[in-house]
Amino acid sequence: MNVKLFKPNENLVDIFKGKFIPNEPVIIKMHFGEPGNETAFKPEDIKPYVEALKELGYELLMMDTPVAYNSPRNTKDGYEKAIKERGYDTVGAYKVVDEYINVDIDNMTFEVAKDLSEAKNVLVISHIKGHECAGFGGAIKNLGMGALSPKTKKMIHGASKPEIDPEKCIGCGVCANLCPAKAIDIIDEKAKPEWNRCWGCSICEISCPQEALTPNLRIFDDALAMGACAAIKVMPESTFYVNIIKNITKCCDCESDAGEIVAHYEGTLFSQDPVAIDTASIDLINEHEGKEVFKVVNHKDPKLQLEYAEKYSNFKMEYELV
């Protein structure tokens, strides 16, 4: 699949021509950012895309879903207030969706935003940055969490919380050292995961040299990819993806402080394939920095989620950069 790298002298109108069904609104699936986050999207980042689509005659609706954790964004009203406070009311119409449809993937049921299932045209705009559970956040993360209900988001995190085989555990401490939630203690030379503190990131399960830790259902990256593919399953064929690479922080836009800048590449990619565009984004950043950035800072292979997404969809990690 082709992944297009945007050049400064190019026109967004030309890129969007022919990508969407004429005379039908375009839903922009995006993340508006946690209040206080200074590196997440700002209105000026999104406005050029809105204006280009308006020039082509499309009505626009920017949307996201409430979060599952303690935040002003965990209710429809609270999130919409936060969106307005961040200035998006100056860009165009927006909506926080709290109605869902059930989509089954591999014996799990995911609640997907109803508006995405009813849309004729969807533009998925993703900010490329790190993520403490997934290693990296792009288009698959944007859909694998952002297109789903808070209930389903909790299910994904819960599905990957670890169970321990005390016969295999030697108390080496690798899991405790890598755990971003500090939810594992070493007691009597054995790892003791504390589920109430655990985020369900699966880093301990993937990193354990003794394979003593396993998910109670699926590793996080597997469940995340399933959630994304559940959304993709009901979204229209005329879905187009934009990955904006800038302000590459260690953590996600879900946090009020996303942490340090971990890479300095900037660019914008376009594709009809969310797996290919995420793969290209990671490759460009790694090539620019001369190291595997997200694996180093977040102890997780960012392409693991993409390998699972291939399994549940017709999309591929292979791409041609044009």
C-alpha positions, 0 to 999 in steps of 0.5 A: 500500500502507498503511504504518501509523505506530504511536501510543504509545496503541496495542496491538501485539497489536491490530496483529498480530491477523490478520496471521499463520497461526494455530497456526504459529510466527513467525520474526523476521528481525532483526539482533542487532548487532555486539559493541560497537555501542551504537546497534543493537537491544537486547533491550528494543527487541524484547521488546514484539514478542515478548510481543505475539505470545506473547500471541496464542499464537505460538511465536517464533524470532529469527534471522539469518545469519553475516556475510562479513567479519572479525567474531565473527559470521562463524560460527554458533557465534560469532554465537550467542555474541554474541547471548547476550552481548547479552542476547537469551537473556532475550527468547526462542529464537534461531538463526543459520541456516547452511543455504540454498536456491538461488534464481535471480533474473535469471540470478544465484543467491542462497543464501537462509536455509532457515528463511525458505523453510520458515516459515509466518509471518515478521516482519521487524523492521528498524532504520532507519539509514545504510549506507556502501554502500547509503546506508540500511538498512531492510527491503530491506537486512535481507533483501538481506544478512541473509537470505543466505549469506556466500558470496552476500553476498560475491558481491553486493559483488564484482558491483559492484566498478568497472572503469575506461575510461581514455579517459573518465577525466580524473582529476577525483578525484570518485570518490577523494573519495567512496569510503568505503573509500579504495580509489581513487587518482589516479595520472598523472591517472587513477583507479586503483581497488584491488579488494582495498580496494574494498567494491563500494558503487558510489558511484564508478560512480554519481557519476563525471561522465564515466561512466568507472567501471562495475560489473563486473556490476551496481551494488550497489543492483541486486544488493542488491535482487535478494538481497532479492527472492530471499528474498521469493520463497520467504518466506510471504505472511504476512510482515509488516514493522516498521521501527523508526526510532531511533538513526539513525546514519551507518553500519550495525549491522554495525559496532562503532561505527556513527558519529554520529547523523545524524537525530533522528526517532523512530517505528515503521512497520508494513506488508505491503510492504517497499518501501513501508515503507522509502520511508515511513521515508526520507520521514519522516526527510527531512521531519523533518530538512529535507534528504535525510539519507542522500544527504548523509552517505553520498553515495548515494540511499537510494531507488535500492535500492527502485527496483530492488526494484520491478523484481524484485517486485510491491511498490511505493514508492507508499504511504499513511501511516495 
